[in-house]
Amino acid sequence: MDIEGAEIEALLGSKKTLIENNLNLAIASYHLINGEKTAKKVERFLRKISYTAFTNYPKHLTTYAFKKASKNYLNI
């Protein structure tokens, strides 16, 4: 998802779906909103609803999230 700084709003709107399902996410989180990179907010939100979340890819910050550990994610 890359929706130019509205990632938190989209996550809030999909909270029930995220909680009830085991989804894998990749979210562009390089935007700056109110002086804070969205990566921090996205990670906090996802961790509160039981996702493992981390941000990587410094050239274009992307937050990855999932509920179950998988060998596939170790190679990101």
N, CA, C and O atoms as a Maestro MAE file, in Angstrom:
{
 s_m_m2io_version
 :::
 2.0.0
}

f_m_ct {
 s_m_title
 :::
 protein
 m_atom[304] {
  # First column is atom index #
  i_m_mmod_type
  r_m_x_coord
  r_m_y_coord
  r_m_z_coord
  i_m_residue_number
  s_m_chain_name
  s_m_pdb_residue_name
  s_m_pdb_atom_name
  i_m_atomic_number
  :::
  1 25 0.853 -1.163 0.000 1 A "MET " " N  " 7
  2 3 0.000 0.000 0.000 1 A "MET " " CA " 6
  3 2 0.901 1.229 0.000 1 A "MET " " C  " 6
  4 15 1.828 1.332 0.803 1 A "MET " " O  " 8
  5 25 0.628 2.128 -0.881 2 A "ASP " " N  " 7
  6 3 1.331 3.411 -0.929 2 A "ASP " " CA " 6
  7 2 0.289 4.453 -1.285 2 A "ASP " " C  " 6
  8 15 -0.017 4.656 -2.460 2 A "ASP " " O  " 8
  9 25 -0.255 5.108 -0.282 3 A "ILE " " N  " 7
  10 3 -1.334 6.064 -0.529 3 A "ILE " " CA " 6
  11 2 -0.983 7.450 0.016 3 A "ILE " " C  " 6
  12 15 -1.815 8.149 0.594 3 A "ILE " " O  " 8
  13 25 0.279 7.815 -0.191 4 A "GLU " " N  " 7
  14 3 0.781 9.168 0.015 4 A "GLU " " CA " 6
  15 2 0.439 9.798 1.360 4 A "GLU " " C  " 6
  16 15 -0.061 10.921 1.422 4 A "GLU " " O  " 8
  17 25 0.712 9.062 2.434 5 A "GLY " " N  " 7
  18 3 0.564 9.616 3.767 5 A "GLY " " CA " 6
  19 2 -0.743 9.279 4.449 5 A "GLY " " C  " 6
  20 15 -0.934 9.645 5.609 5 A "GLY " " O  " 8
  21 25 -1.646 8.599 3.775 6 A "ALA " " N  " 7
  22 3 -2.934 8.236 4.381 6 A "ALA " " CA " 6
  23 2 -2.940 6.779 4.860 6 A "ALA " " C  " 6
  24 15 -4.002 6.182 5.038 6 A "ALA " " O  " 8
  25 25 -1.761 6.223 5.063 7 A "GLU " " N  " 7
  26 3 -1.662 4.815 5.460 7 A "GLU " " CA " 6
  27 2 -2.330 4.543 6.804 7 A "GLU " " C  " 6
  28 15 -3.006 3.526 6.959 7 A "GLU " " O  " 8
  29 25 -2.152 5.429 7.770 8 A "ILE " " N  " 7
  30 3 -2.752 5.217 9.092 8 A "ILE " " CA " 6
  31 2 -4.274 5.205 8.981 8 A "ILE " " C  " 6
  32 15 -4.933 4.355 9.579 8 A "ILE " " O  " 8
  33 25 -4.825 6.129 8.232 9 A "GLU " " N  " 7
  34 3 -6.273 6.175 8.052 9 A "GLU " " CA " 6
  35 2 -6.789 4.890 7.409 9 A "GLU " " C  " 6
  36 15 -7.830 4.367 7.806 9 A "GLU " " O  " 8
  37 25 -6.061 4.386 6.418 10 A "ALA " " N  " 7
  38 3 -6.453 3.142 5.760 10 A "ALA " " CA " 6
  39 2 -6.387 1.970 6.736 10 A "ALA " " C  " 6
  40 15 -7.273 1.115 6.742 10 A "ALA " " O  " 8
  41 25 -5.340 1.929 7.559 11 A "LEU " " N  " 7
  42 3 -5.228 0.854 8.543 11 A "LEU " " CA " 6
  43 2 -6.356 0.930 9.569 11 A "LEU " " C  " 6
  44 15 -6.928 -0.094 9.943 11 A "LEU " " O  " 8
  45 25 -6.672 2.129 10.017 12 A "LEU " " N  " 7
  46 3 -7.772 2.284 10.972 12 A "LEU " " CA " 6
  47 2 -9.085 1.791 10.368 12 A "LEU " " C  " 6
  48 15 -9.883 1.146 11.048 12 A "LEU " " O  " 8
  49 25 -9.303 2.092 9.103 13 A "GLY " " N  " 7
  50 3 -10.520 1.657 8.429 13 A "GLY " " CA " 6
  51 2 -10.575 0.155 8.194 13 A "GLY " " C  " 6
  52 15 -11.656 -0.412 8.040 13 A "GLY " " O  " 8
  53 25 -9.428 -0.484 8.166 14 A "SER " " N  " 7
  54 3 -9.386 -1.931 7.924 14 A "SER " " CA " 6
  55 2 -9.056 -2.722 9.188 14 A "SER " " C  " 6
  56 15 -8.743 -3.910 9.109 14 A "SER " " O  " 8
  57 25 -9.122 -2.084 10.336 15 A "LYS " " N  " 7
  58 3 -8.713 -2.719 11.596 15 A "LYS " " CA " 6
  59 2 -9.415 -4.060 11.840 15 A "LYS " " C  " 6
  60 15 -8.763 -5.047 12.179 15 A "LYS " " O  " 8
  61 25 -10.729 -4.096 11.671 16 A "LYS " " N  " 7
  62 3 -11.473 -5.341 11.908 16 A "LYS " " CA " 6
  63 2 -10.998 -6.451 10.963 16 A "LYS " " C  " 6
  64 15 -10.814 -7.593 11.384 16 A "LYS " " O  " 8
  65 25 -10.804 -6.116 9.708 17 A "THR " " N  " 7
  66 3 -10.327 -7.096 8.723 17 A "THR " " CA " 6
  67 2 -8.945 -7.599 9.100 17 A "THR " " C  " 6
  68 15 -8.672 -8.796 9.009 17 A "THR " " O  " 8
  69 25 -8.069 -6.691 9.523 18 A "LEU " " N  " 7
  70 3 -6.713 -7.083 9.905 18 A "LEU " " CA " 6
  71 2 -6.723 -7.999 11.124 18 A "LEU " " C  " 6
  72 15 -5.978 -8.977 11.170 18 A "LEU " " O  " 8
  73 25 -7.552 -7.692 12.097 19 A "ILE " " N  " 7
  74 3 -7.622 -8.500 13.312 19 A "ILE " " CA " 6
  75 2 -8.177 -9.890 13.017 19 A "ILE " " C  " 6
  76 15 -7.677 -10.885 13.542 19 A "ILE " " O  " 8
  77 25 -9.193 -9.956 12.191 20 A "GLU " " N  " 7
  78 3 -9.891 -11.226 11.943 20 A "GLU " " CA " 6
  79 2 -9.206 -12.119 10.914 20 A "GLU " " C  " 6
  80 15 -9.611 -13.266 10.728 20 A "GLU " " O  " 8
  81 25 -8.187 -11.615 10.253 21 A "ASN " " N  " 7
  82 3 -7.532 -12.392 9.201 21 A "ASN " " CA " 6
  83 2 -6.023 -12.412 9.401 21 A "ASN " " C  " 6
  84 15 -5.464 -11.583 10.119 21 A "ASN " " O  " 8
  85 25 -5.390 -13.356 8.765 22 A "ASN " " N  " 7
  86 3 -3.938 -13.495 8.825 22 A "ASN " " CA " 6
  87 2 -3.366 -12.959 7.518 22 A "ASN " " C  " 6
  88 15 -3.098 -13.717 6.586 22 A "ASN " " O  " 8
  89 25 -3.184 -11.648 7.463 23 A "LEU " " N  " 7
  90 3 -2.748 -10.997 6.232 23 A "LEU " " CA " 6
  91 2 -1.276 -10.619 6.287 23 A "LEU " " C  " 6
  92 15 -0.733 -10.352 7.359 23 A "LEU " " O  " 8
  93 25 -0.650 -10.598 5.154 24 A "ASN " " N  " 7
  94 3 0.727 -10.119 5.018 24 A "ASN " " CA " 6
  95 2 0.670 -8.741 4.386 24 A "ASN " " C  " 6
  96 15 -0.071 -8.523 3.427 24 A "ASN " " O  " 8
  97 25 1.443 -7.818 4.914 25 A "LEU " " N  " 7
  98 3 1.369 -6.436 4.467 25 A "LEU " " CA " 6
  99 2 2.732 -5.888 4.074 25 A "LEU " " C  " 6
  100 15 3.754 -6.248 4.659 25 A "LEU " " O  " 8
  101 25 2.733 -5.023 3.089 26 A "ALA " " N  " 7
  102 3 3.896 -4.210 2.725 26 A "ALA " " CA " 6
  103 2 3.343 -2.805 2.510 26 A "ALA " " C  " 6
  104 15 2.533 -2.574 1.612 26 A "ALA " " O  " 8
  105 25 3.791 -1.875 3.344 27 A "ILE " " N  " 7
  106 3 3.215 -0.532 3.351 27 A "ILE " " CA " 6
  107 2 4.326 0.500 3.180 27 A "ILE " " C  " 6
  108 15 5.285 0.523 3.951 27 A "ILE " " O  " 8
  109 25 4.191 1.350 2.169 28 A "ALA " " N  " 7
  110 3 5.147 2.450 1.994 28 A "ALA " " CA " 6
  111 2 5.005 3.360 3.206 28 A "ALA " " C  " 6
  112 15 3.919 3.867 3.483 28 A "ALA " " O  " 8
  113 25 6.095 3.566 3.922 29 A "SER " " N  " 7
  114 3 5.995 4.292 5.199 29 A "SER " " CA " 6
  115 2 7.072 5.366 5.318 29 A "SER " " C  " 6
  116 15 7.581 5.629 6.408 29 A "SER " " O  " 8
  117 25 7.407 5.973 4.205 30 A "TYR " " N  " 7
  118 3 8.444 7.000 4.169 30 A "TYR " " CA " 6
  119 2 7.868 8.414 4.327 30 A "TYR " " C  " 6
  120 15 8.624 9.382 4.409 30 A "TYR " " O  " 8
  121 25 6.570 8.533 4.368 31 A "HIS " " N  " 7
  122 3 5.935 9.846 4.424 31 A "HIS " " CA " 6
  123 2 6.163 10.515 5.777 31 A "HIS " " C  " 6
  124 15 6.371 9.843 6.788 31 A "HIS " " O  " 8
  125 25 6.121 11.824 5.782 32 A "LEU " " N  " 7
  126 3 6.299 12.603 7.001 32 A "LEU " " CA " 6
  127 2 4.964 13.300 7.301 32 A "LEU " " C  " 6
  128 15 4.514 14.148 6.531 32 A "LEU " " O  " 8
  129 25 4.343 12.936 8.420 33 A "ILE " " N  " 7
  130 3 3.065 13.514 8.827 33 A "ILE " " CA " 6
  131 2 3.237 14.128 10.212 33 A "ILE " " C  " 6
  132 15 3.626 13.440 11.155 33 A "ILE " " O  " 8
  133 25 2.952 15.402 10.331 34 A "ASN " " N  " 7
  134 3 3.114 16.123 11.600 34 A "ASN " " CA " 6
  135 2 4.502 15.913 12.203 34 A "ASN " " C  " 6
  136 15 4.639 15.750 13.415 34 A "ASN " " O  " 8
  137 25 5.518 15.917 11.360 35 A "GLY " " N  " 7
  138 3 6.893 15.804 11.815 35 A "GLY " " CA " 6
  139 2 7.348 14.399 12.175 35 A "GLY " " C  " 6
  140 15 8.466 14.229 12.660 35 A "GLY " " O  " 8
  141 25 6.522 13.394 11.953 36 A "GLU " " N  " 7
  142 3 6.897 12.013 12.288 36 A "GLU " " CA " 6
  143 2 6.727 11.125 11.062 36 A "GLU " " C  " 6
  144 15 5.719 11.192 10.359 36 A "GLU " " O  " 8
  145 25 7.741 10.286 10.820 37 A "LYS " " N  " 7
  146 3 7.633 9.348 9.699 37 A "LYS " " CA " 6
  147 2 6.502 8.364 9.980 37 A "LYS " " C  " 6
  148 15 6.321 7.907 11.109 37 A "LYS " " O  " 8
  149 25 5.754 8.053 8.945 38 A "THR " " N  " 7
  150 3 4.630 7.144 9.128 38 A "THR " " CA " 6
  151 2 5.089 5.748 9.537 38 A "THR " " C  " 6
  152 15 4.297 4.987 10.091 38 A "THR " " O  " 8
  153 25 6.339 5.395 9.279 39 A "ALA " " N  " 7
  154 3 6.840 4.068 9.646 39 A "ALA " " CA " 6
  155 2 6.631 3.793 11.131 39 A "ALA " " C  " 6
  156 15 6.206 2.698 11.501 39 A "ALA " " O  " 8
  157 25 6.922 4.759 11.977 40 A "LYS " " N  " 7
  158 3 6.778 4.563 13.420 40 A "LYS " " CA " 6
  159 2 5.324 4.334 13.805 40 A "LYS " " C  " 6
  160 15 5.018 3.444 14.598 40 A "LYS " " O  " 8
  161 25 4.433 5.136 13.245 41 A "LYS " " N  " 7
  162 3 3.004 5.011 13.558 41 A "LYS " " CA " 6
  163 2 2.431 3.702 13.032 41 A "LYS " " C  " 6
  164 15 1.646 3.038 13.710 41 A "LYS " " O  " 8
  165 25 2.829 3.339 11.823 42 A "VAL " " N  " 7
  166 3 2.348 2.092 11.222 42 A "VAL " " CA " 6
  167 2 2.793 0.903 12.060 42 A "VAL " " C  " 6
  168 15 1.987 0.023 12.361 42 A "VAL " " O  " 8
  169 25 4.068 0.866 12.440 43 A "GLU " " N  " 7
  170 3 4.563 -0.236 13.270 43 A "GLU " " CA " 6
  171 2 3.807 -0.309 14.599 43 A "GLU " " C  " 6
  172 15 3.382 -1.391 15.003 43 A "GLU " " O  " 8
  173 25 3.634 0.823 15.284 44 A "ARG " " N  " 7
  174 3 2.922 0.829 16.571 44 A "ARG " " CA " 6
  175 2 1.504 0.297 16.420 44 A "ARG " " C  " 6
  176 15 1.058 -0.537 17.208 44 A "ARG " " O  " 8
  177 25 0.803 0.781 15.409 45 A "PHE " " N  " 7
  178 3 -0.575 0.346 15.185 45 A "PHE " " CA " 6
  179 2 -0.634 -1.164 14.965 45 A "PHE " " C  " 6
  180 15 -1.429 -1.858 15.598 45 A "PHE " " O  " 8
  181 25 0.205 -1.664 14.072 46 A "LEU " " N  " 7
  182 3 0.154 -3.089 13.738 46 A "LEU " " CA " 6
  183 2 0.549 -3.972 14.918 46 A "LEU " " C  " 6
  184 15 -0.040 -5.034 15.113 46 A "LEU " " O  " 8
  185 25 1.516 -3.560 15.689 47 A "ARG " " N  " 7
  186 3 1.920 -4.349 16.856 47 A "ARG " " CA " 6
  187 2 0.800 -4.414 17.891 47 A "ARG " " C  " 6
  188 15 0.642 -5.429 18.569 47 A "ARG " " O  " 8
  189 25 0.027 -3.346 18.016 48 A "LYS " " N  " 7
  190 3 -1.095 -3.335 18.967 48 A "LYS " " CA " 6
  191 2 -2.177 -4.339 18.586 48 A "LYS " " C  " 6
  192 15 -2.938 -4.791 19.442 48 A "LYS " " O  " 8
  193 25 -2.247 -4.685 17.311 49 A "ILE " " N  " 7
  194 3 -3.257 -5.661 16.897 49 A "ILE " " CA " 6
  195 2 -2.611 -7.007 16.541 49 A "ILE " " C  " 6
  196 15 -3.104 -7.744 15.688 49 A "ILE " " O  " 8
  197 25 -1.509 -7.303 17.209 50 A "SER " " N  " 7
  198 3 -0.861 -8.627 17.178 50 A "SER " " CA " 6
  199 2 -0.126 -8.980 15.891 50 A "SER " " C  " 6
  200 15 0.030 -10.159 15.576 50 A "SER " " O  " 8
  201 25 0.319 -7.995 15.158 51 A "TYR " " N  " 7
  202 3 1.156 -8.259 13.999 51 A "TYR " " CA " 6
  203 2 2.627 -8.081 14.376 51 A "TYR " " C  " 6
  204 15 2.963 -7.265 15.234 51 A "TYR " " O  " 8
  205 25 3.480 -8.837 13.740 52 A "THR " " N  " 7
  206 3 4.912 -8.579 13.788 52 A "THR " " CA " 6
  207 2 5.149 -7.543 12.697 52 A "THR " " C  " 6
  208 15 4.732 -7.735 11.555 52 A "THR " " O  " 8
  209 25 5.814 -6.450 13.041 53 A "ALA " " N  " 7
  210 3 6.017 -5.386 12.057 53 A "ALA " " CA " 6
  211 2 7.433 -4.850 12.153 53 A "ALA " " C  " 6
  212 15 7.968 -4.663 13.246 53 A "ALA " " O  " 8
  213 25 8.036 -4.603 10.994 54 A "PHE " " N  " 7
  214 3 9.359 -3.995 10.943 54 A "PHE " " CA " 6
  215 2 9.478 -3.190 9.666 54 A "PHE " " C  " 6
  216 15 8.807 -3.472 8.673 54 A "PHE " " O  " 8
  217 25 10.330 -2.197 9.701 55 A "THR " " N  " 7
  218 3 10.524 -1.334 8.551 55 A "THR " " CA " 6
  219 2 11.921 -1.565 7.986 55 A "THR " " C  " 6
  220 15 12.895 -1.683 8.729 55 A "THR " " O  " 8
  221 25 11.998 -1.626 6.666 56 A "ASN " " N  " 7
  222 3 13.246 -1.898 5.987 56 A "ASN " " CA " 6
  223 2 13.248 -1.155 4.654 56 A "ASN " " C  " 6
  224 15 12.338 -0.379 4.363 56 A "ASN " " O  " 8
  225 25 14.247 -1.391 3.874 57 A "TYR " " N  " 7
  226 3 14.448 -0.813 2.549 57 A "TYR " " CA " 6
  227 2 14.625 0.700 2.646 57 A "TYR " " C  " 6
  228 15 13.714 1.452 2.298 57 A "TYR " " O  " 8
  229 25 15.776 1.147 3.110 58 A "PRO " " N  " 7
  230 3 16.041 2.562 3.367 58 A "PRO " " CA " 6
  231 2 15.801 3.514 2.192 58 A "PRO " " C  " 6
  232 15 15.472 4.678 2.418 58 A "PRO " " O  " 8
  233 25 15.954 3.059 0.957 59 A "LYS " " N  " 7
  234 3 15.747 3.952 -0.194 59 A "LYS " " CA " 6
  235 2 14.293 4.374 -0.342 59 A "LYS " " C  " 6
  236 15 14.004 5.427 -0.910 59 A "LYS " " O  " 8
  237 25 13.384 3.560 0.165 60 A "HIS " " N  " 7
  238 3 11.943 3.834 0.062 60 A "HIS " " CA " 6
  239 2 11.298 3.092 1.230 60 A "HIS " " C  " 6
  240 15 10.716 2.023 1.046 60 A "HIS " " O  " 8
  241 25 11.402 3.662 2.437 61 A "LEU " " N  " 7
  242 3 10.973 2.951 3.646 61 A "LEU " " CA " 6
  243 2 9.675 2.190 3.427 61 A "LEU " " C  " 6
  244 15 8.673 2.741 2.970 61 A "LEU " " O  " 8
  245 25 9.722 0.920 3.765 62 A "THR " " N  " 7
  246 3 8.566 0.046 3.642 62 A "THR " " CA " 6
  247 2 8.422 -0.732 4.933 62 A "THR " " C  " 6
  248 15 9.389 -1.303 5.437 62 A "THR " " O  " 8
  249 25 7.210 -0.753 5.468 63 A "THR " " N  " 7
  250 3 6.928 -1.520 6.679 63 A "THR " " CA " 6
  251 2 6.282 -2.825 6.259 63 A "THR " " C  " 6
  252 15 5.305 -2.840 5.510 63 A "THR " " O  " 8
  253 25 6.839 -3.918 6.749 64 A "TYR " " N  " 7
  254 3 6.332 -5.257 6.473 64 A "TYR " " CA " 6
  255 2 5.674 -5.778 7.735 64 A "TYR " " C  " 6
  256 15 6.148 -5.512 8.839 64 A "TYR " " O  " 8
  257 25 4.583 -6.520 7.582 65 A "ALA " " N  " 7
  258 3 3.890 -7.040 8.757 65 A "ALA " " CA " 6
  259 2 3.231 -8.374 8.437 65 A "ALA " " C  " 6
  260 15 2.789 -8.627 7.316 65 A "ALA " " O  " 8
  261 25 3.184 -9.213 9.460 66 A "PHE " " N  " 7
  262 3 2.554 -10.523 9.338 66 A "PHE " " CA " 6
  263 2 2.239 -11.031 10.728 66 A "PHE " " C  " 6
  264 15 2.783 -10.535 11.714 66 A "PHE " " O  " 8
  265 25 1.364 -12.018 10.810 67 A "LYS " " N  " 7
  266 3 0.989 -12.585 12.103 67 A "LYS " " CA " 6
  267 2 1.798 -13.828 12.443 67 A "LYS " " C  " 6
  268 15 2.181 -14.013 13.599 67 A "LYS " " O  " 8
  269 25 2.063 -14.669 11.478 68 A "LYS " " N  " 7
  270 3 2.786 -15.913 11.747 68 A "LYS " " CA " 6
  271 2 4.190 -15.822 11.176 68 A "LYS " " C  " 6
  272 15 4.386 -15.330 10.065 68 A "LYS " " O  " 8
  273 25 5.160 -16.294 11.933 69 A "ALA " " N  " 7
  274 3 6.536 -16.315 11.435 69 A "ALA " " CA " 6
  275 2 6.620 -17.270 10.257 69 A "ALA " " C  " 6
  276 15 6.012 -18.340 10.266 69 A "ALA " " O  " 8
  277 25 7.363 -16.883 9.265 70 A "SER " " N  " 7
  278 3 7.529 -17.693 8.080 70 A "SER " " CA " 6
  279 2 8.958 -17.560 7.578 70 A "SER " " C  " 6
  280 15 9.546 -16.480 7.638 70 A "SER " " O  " 8
  281 25 9.508 -18.644 7.088 71 A "LYS " " N  " 7
  282 3 10.868 -18.602 6.557 71 A "LYS " " CA " 6
  283 2 10.977 -17.606 5.410 71 A "LYS " " C  " 6
  284 15 12.037 -17.014 5.206 71 A "LYS " " O  " 8
  285 25 9.906 -17.416 4.665 72 A "ASN " " N  " 7
  286 3 9.925 -16.480 3.535 72 A "ASN " " CA " 6
  287 2 10.250 -15.065 3.981 72 A "ASN " " C  " 6
  288 15 10.882 -14.320 3.232 72 A "ASN " " O  " 8
  289 25 9.841 -14.679 5.170 73 A "TYR " " N  " 7
  290 3 10.051 -13.322 5.627 73 A "TYR " " CA " 6
  291 2 11.475 -13.095 6.137 73 A "TYR " " C  " 6
  292 15 11.906 -11.952 6.285 73 A "TYR " " O  " 8
  293 25 12.179 -14.143 6.398 74 A "LEU " " N  " 7
  294 3 13.528 -13.988 6.887 74 A "LEU " " CA " 6
  295 2 14.467 -13.488 5.791 74 A "LEU " " C  " 6
  296 15 15.562 -13.014 6.091 74 A "LEU " " O  " 8
  297 25 14.060 -13.586 4.542 75 A "ASN " " N  " 7
  298 3 14.898 -13.175 3.420 75 A "ASN " " CA " 6
  299 2 14.539 -11.797 2.880 75 A "ASN " " C  " 6
  300 15 15.042 -11.404 1.828 75 A "ASN " " O  " 8
  301 25 13.699 -11.071 3.560 76 A "ILE " " N  " 7
  302 3 13.302 -9.726 3.092 76 A "ILE " " CA " 6
  303 2 14.439 -8.761 3.290 76 A "ILE " " C  " 6
  304 15 14.312 -7.581 2.963 76 A "ILE " " O  " 8
  :::
 }
 m_bond[303] {
  # First column is bond index #
  i_m_from
  i_m_to
  i_m_order
  :::
  1 1 2 1
  2 2 3 1
  3 3 4 2
  4 3 5 1
  5 5 6 1
  6 6 7 1
  7 7 8 2
  8 7 9 1
  9 9 10 1
  10 10 11 1
  11 11 12 2
  12 11 13 1
  13 13 14 1
  14 14 15 1
  15 15 16 2
  16 15 17 1
  17 17 18 1
  18 18 19 1
  19 19 20 2
  20 19 21 1
  21 21 22 1
  22 22 23 1
  23 23 24 2
  24 23 25 1
  25 25 26 1
  26 26 27 1
  27 27 28 2
  28 27 29 1
  29 29 30 1
  30 30 31 1
  31 31 32 2
  32 31 33 1
  33 33 34 1
  34 34 35 1
  35 35 36 2
  36 35 37 1
  37 37 38 1
  38 38 39 1
  39 39 40 2
  40 39 41 1
  41 41 42 1
  42 42 43 1
  43 43 44 2
  44 43 45 1
  45 45 46 1
  46 46 47 1
  47 47 48 2
  48 47 49 1
  49 49 50 1
  50 50 51 1
  51 51 52 2
  52 51 53 1
  53 53 54 1
  54 54 55 1
  55 55 56 2
  56 55 57 1
  57 57 58 1
  58 58 59 1
  59 59 60 2
  60 59 61 1
  61 61 62 1
  62 62 63 1
  63 63 64 2
  64 63 65 1
  65 65 66 1
  66 66 67 1
  67 67 68 2
  68 67 69 1
  69 69 70 1
  70 70 71 1
  71 71 72 2
  72 71 73 1
  73 73 74 1
  74 74 75 1
  75 75 76 2
  76 75 77 1
  77 77 78 1
  78 78 79 1
  79 79 80 2
  80 79 81 1
  81 81 82 1
  82 82 83 1
  83 83 84 2
  84 83 85 1
  85 85 86 1
  86 86 87 1
  87 87 88 2
  88 87 89 1
  89 89 90 1
  90 90 91 1
  91 91 92 2
  92 91 93 1
  93 93 94 1
  94 94 95 1
  95 95 96 2
  96 95 97 1
  97 97 98 1
  98 98 99 1
  99 99 100 2
  100 99 101 1
  101 101 102 1
  102 102 103 1
  103 103 104 2
  104 103 105 1
  105 105 106 1
  106 106 107 1
  107 107 108 2
  108 107 109 1
  109 109 110 1
  110 110 111 1
  111 111 112 2
  112 111 113 1
  113 113 114 1
  114 114 115 1
  115 115 116 2
  116 115 117 1
  117 117 118 1
  118 118 119 1
  119 119 120 2
  120 119 121 1
  121 121 122 1
  122 122 123 1
  123 123 124 2
  124 123 125 1
  125 125 126 1
  126 126 127 1
  127 127 128 2
  128 127 129 1
  129 129 130 1
  130 130 131 1
  131 131 132 2
  132 131 133 1
  133 133 134 1
  134 134 135 1
  135 135 136 2
  136 135 137 1
  137 137 138 1
  138 138 139 1
  139 139 140 2
  140 139 141 1
  141 141 142 1
  142 142 143 1
  143 143 144 2
  144 143 145 1
  145 145 146 1
  146 146 147 1
  147 147 148 2
  148 147 149 1
  149 149 150 1
  150 150 151 1
  151 151 152 2
  152 151 153 1
  153 153 154 1
  154 154 155 1
  155 155 156 2
  156 155 157 1
  157 157 158 1
  158 158 159 1
  159 159 160 2
  160 159 161 1
  161 161 162 1
  162 162 163 1
  163 163 164 2
  164 163 165 1
  165 165 166 1
  166 166 167 1
  167 167 168 2
  168 167 169 1
  169 169 170 1
  170 170 171 1
  171 171 172 2
  172 171 173 1
  173 173 174 1
  174 174 175 1
  175 175 176 2
  176 175 177 1
  177 177 178 1
  178 178 179 1
  179 179 180 2
  180 179 181 1
  181 181 182 1
  182 182 183 1
  183 183 184 2
  184 183 185 1
  185 185 186 1
  186 186 187 1
  187 187 188 2
  188 187 189 1
  189 189 190 1
  190 190 191 1
  191 191 192 2
  192 191 193 1
  193 193 194 1
  194 194 195 1
  195 195 196 2
  196 195 197 1
  197 197 198 1
  198 198 199 1
  199 199 200 2
  200 199 201 1
  201 201 202 1
  202 202 203 1
  203 203 204 2
  204 203 205 1
  205 205 206 1
  206 206 207 1
  207 207 208 2
  208 207 209 1
  209 209 210 1
  210 210 211 1
  211 211 212 2
  212 211 213 1
  213 213 214 1
  214 214 215 1
  215 215 216 2
  216 215 217 1
  217 217 218 1
  218 218 219 1
  219 219 220 2
  220 219 221 1
  221 221 222 1
  222 222 223 1
  223 223 224 2
  224 223 225 1
  225 225 226 1
  226 226 227 1
  227 227 228 2
  228 227 229 1
  229 229 230 1
  230 230 231 1
  231 231 232 2
  232 231 233 1
  233 233 234 1
  234 234 235 1
  235 235 236 2
  236 235 237 1
  237 237 238 1
  238 238 239 1
  239 239 240 2
  240 239 241 1
  241 241 242 1
  242 242 243 1
  243 243 244 2
  244 243 245 1
  245 245 246 1
  246 246 247 1
  247 247 248 2
  248 247 249 1
  249 249 250 1
  250 250 251 1
  251 251 252 2
  252 251 253 1
  253 253 254 1
  254 254 255 1
  255 255 256 2
  256 255 257 1
  257 257 258 1
  258 258 259 1
  259 259 260 2
  260 259 261 1
  261 261 262 1
  262 262 263 1
  263 263 264 2
  264 263 265 1
  265 265 266 1
  266 266 267 1
  267 267 268 2
  268 267 269 1
  269 269 270 1
  270 270 271 1
  271 271 272 2
  272 271 273 1
  273 273 274 1
  274 274 275 1
  275 275 276 2
  276 275 277 1
  277 277 278 1
  278 278 279 1
  279 279 280 2
  280 279 281 1
  281 281 282 1
  282 282 283 1
  283 283 284 2
  284 283 285 1
  285 285 286 1
  286 286 287 1
  287 287 288 2
  288 287 289 1
  289 289 290 1
  290 290 291 1
  291 291 292 2
  292 291 293 1
  293 293 294 1
  294 294 295 1
  295 295 296 2
  296 295 297 1
  297 297 298 1
  298 298 299 1
  299 299 300 2
  300 299 301 1
  301 301 302 1
  302 302 303 1
  303 303 304 2
  :::
 }
}
